[in-house]
Amino acid sequence: MTGLLILVFTALAGIAWWRLSQGKEMARHAASAVCRQHGLVLMDDTVMLRDVQLRQEDPVRAWGFKYQFEFARNGVLHQGGTVLLTPGHGATVVIATDNGQLIERV
């Protein structure tokens, strides 16, 4: 019985790790595409998991993973880029600019 519990726990941990890795790659791809489209440079070509977000305004998609990234414009480093991944839907990329927020759905 203990062996079965260990096997189930290990399998669930493996599935969770695989899903998080897959989500991170999707977020990196979305951030890279939006940055390239707007003439920005995605720093280190990477994103970092910031939190799991609960969204009250839309009960159908009540949770998602929020990734953070840094970008450069004209050689100046900026922070403030986020990617929100919701299950079954595309990524939403939000970039803080001097003129307000740039919001793109990928």
Protein Blocks (a to p, Z undefined) as FASTA:
>chain_A
ZZmmmmmmmmmmmmmmmmmmmmmmmmmmmmmmmmmmnopacehiiacdfbdcddfklmkl
mcccdddddddeehiacehiacdddehiacddddddfkbccdddZZ
